[in-house]
């Protein structure tokens, strides 16, 4: 298997959070920009034009940025954000992780189901283990992430995992090493930050 595109998420650039003032990896931050109408827009793909404002991927940090007017201060101009901003970011990230996982499934880079996942883990084919946040604790202990905790995604519900695989629910899934997996890990890390509070 060609592993040229596989890289661990911690090998990325760092940015400073406008709330904590601490510098951290981009996988732990969300970029925002101010749109033409002075509304603060989440830039999950990090491609929108404009001055980027980075906030730690947590509900409390985003809420603090909104309540204290930190976006306007960072933008050095008008910047309006409502109290629903953290919910908006969470929904965008969840949708993105599910969509990317679905792409991985269609490309043959992801499987679901306990036995298939076990086989991929035993054959060293799995680079990432996904387990539903609402799955049973006993079921979750049956499988170990292939490369330690940083290769476990457990912030999606069984119905969200199910959407990615065209089923009602999925408890266990795995992905191989490739660029799609990198993106899933990157976005899932941020989603986990928003859902951990």
VEXMI-66098 format. One line per 2 residues: number of its first residue (from 1); for each residue y, x, z of C-alpha. Coordinates in steps of 0.02 Angstrom, whole numbers, plus 50000, padded with zeros to 5 digits. Example, Ala and Ser with C-alpha at 12.3 -4.5 7.8 and 13.67 -1.06 7.14 Angstrom:
! VEXMI-66098
1) 49775 50615 50390 | 49947 50684 50357
//
This chain:
! VEXMI-66098
1) 50000 50000 50000 | 50173 50065 49957
3) 50278 50069 50115 | 50436 50137 50036
5) 50540 49983 50078 | 50479 49963 50256
7) 50597 50022 50390 | 50610 49977 50572
9) 50761 49871 50616 | 50835 50000 50737
11) 50877 50119 50593 | 51038 50030 50550
13) 51225 50045 50565 | 51316 49998 50725
15) 51470 49890 50752 | 51581 49848 50901
17) 51573 49674 50978 | 51745 49593 50997
19) 51688 49513 51161 | 51595 49651 51255
21) 51687 49794 51166 | 51518 49883 51162
23) 51445 49963 51006 | 51271 49909 50958
25) 51151 49892 50812 | 51198 49762 50681
27) 51032 49673 50714 | 51103 49622 50884
29) 51268 49558 50813 | 51333 49420 50701
31) 51475 49450 50578 | 51615 49322 50562
33) 51761 49311 50441 | 51915 49201 50431
35) 51913 49084 50280 | 52063 49032 50174
37) 52093 48882 50290 | 52097 48999 50443
39) 51927 48934 50501 | 51805 49061 50574
41) 51648 49068 50465 | 51481 49146 50516
43) 51435 49278 50386 | 51249 49295 50419
45) 51219 49384 50254 | 51364 49503 50288
47) 51432 49483 50112 | 51586 49373 50128
49) 51754 49454 50089 | 51879 49483 50226
51) 51894 49579 50387 | 51728 49570 50480
53) 51728 49524 50664 | 51566 49562 50754
55) 51501 49467 50905 | 51343 49498 51006
57) 51209 49376 50950 | 51209 49271 51107
59) 51272 49097 51143 | 51379 49157 51289
61) 51466 49293 51186 | 51505 49175 51041
63) 51566 49040 51162 | 51677 49168 51249
65) 51749 49227 51083 | 51794 49045 51045
67) 51862 48997 51217 | 51969 49154 51239
69) 52039 49157 51062 | 51961 49327 51027
71) 51936 49291 50841 | 52125 49271 50816
73) 52157 49432 50913 | 52027 49528 50810
75) 52091 49454 50646 | 52272 49490 50695
77) 52317 49318 50634 | 52270 49133 50643
79) 52084 49102 50668 | 52017 48935 50722
81) 51840 48909 50791 | 51766 48756 50874
83) 51645 48742 51021 | 51500 48706 50902
85) 51507 48882 50825 | 51357 48950 50922
87) 51252 48799 50869 | 51306 48826 50689
89) 51254 49010 50695 | 51086 48966 50774
91) 51050 48835 50640 | 51096 48955 50498
93) 50987 49095 50569 | 50838 48980 50601
95) 50848 48910 50424 | 50861 49086 50354
97) 50710 49152 50450 | 50605 49002 50397
99) 50659 49020 50215 | 50623 49207 50211
101) 50455 49181 50294 | 50416 49047 50164
103) 50461 49171 50027 | 50344 49297 50107
105) 50204 49168 50111 | 50228 49126 49927
107) 50224 49312 49884 | 50060 49334 49979
109) 50148 49434 50115 | 50121 49311 50258
111) 49973 49213 50328 | 49954 49080 50462
113) 49809 49031 50574 | 49725 49122 50717
115) 49577 49191 50619 | 49679 49252 50469
117) 49806 49333 50583 | 49667 49416 50685
119) 49592 49486 50524 | 49760 49555 50465
121) 49789 49636 50635 | 49614 49715 50638
123) 49634 49778 50459 | 49807 49853 50498
125) 49880 49740 50363 | 50001 49652 50481
127) 50169 49733 50518 | 50238 49586 50616
129) 50157 49453 50725 | 50240 49282 50738
131) 50196 49163 50880 | 50271 48991 50910
133) 50386 48984 51061 | 50305 48820 51112
135) 50125 48881 51091 | 50011 48896 51242
137) 50028 49054 51346 | 49839 49076 51342
139) 49837 49068 51152 | 49978 49195 51139
141) 49886 49324 51244 | 49740 49323 51120
143) 49843 49428 50997 | 49947 49585 51017
145) 50094 49637 50907 | 50041 49776 50789
147) 50174 49902 50841 | 50231 49845 51013
149) 50358 49712 51067 | 50481 49751 50926
151) 50355 49685 50800 | 50336 49516 50886
153) 50438 49365 50833 | 50423 49223 50958
155) 50589 49130 50940 | 50530 48998 50815
157) 50450 48834 50866 | 50281 48780 50798
159) 50366 48653 50685 | 50487 48785 50617
161) 50340 48902 50581 | 50251 48753 50505
163) 50396 48722 50385 | 50378 48900 50319
165) 50193 48871 50283 | 50203 48692 50220
167) 50115 48621 50374 | 50165 48512 50520
169) 50142 48653 50646 | 50090 48835 50650
171) 50059 48935 50810 | 50010 49107 50743
173) 50067 49198 50586 | 50083 49377 50522
175) 50178 49471 50389 | 50142 49632 50294
177) 50262 49778 50273 | 50398 49747 50144
179) 50581 49708 50119 | 50561 49523 50158
181) 50483 49569 50325 | 50631 49683 50364
183) 50750 49538 50336 | 50645 49418 50439
185) 50642 49542 50584 | 50829 49572 50570
187) 50876 49388 50572 | 50743 49341 50702
189) 50814 49472 50821 | 50983 49386 50811
191) 50906 49212 50825 | 50810 49267 50980
193) 50974 49322 51058 | 51048 49149 51032
195) 50893 49061 51098 | 50862 49170 51250
197) 50998 49090 51357
//
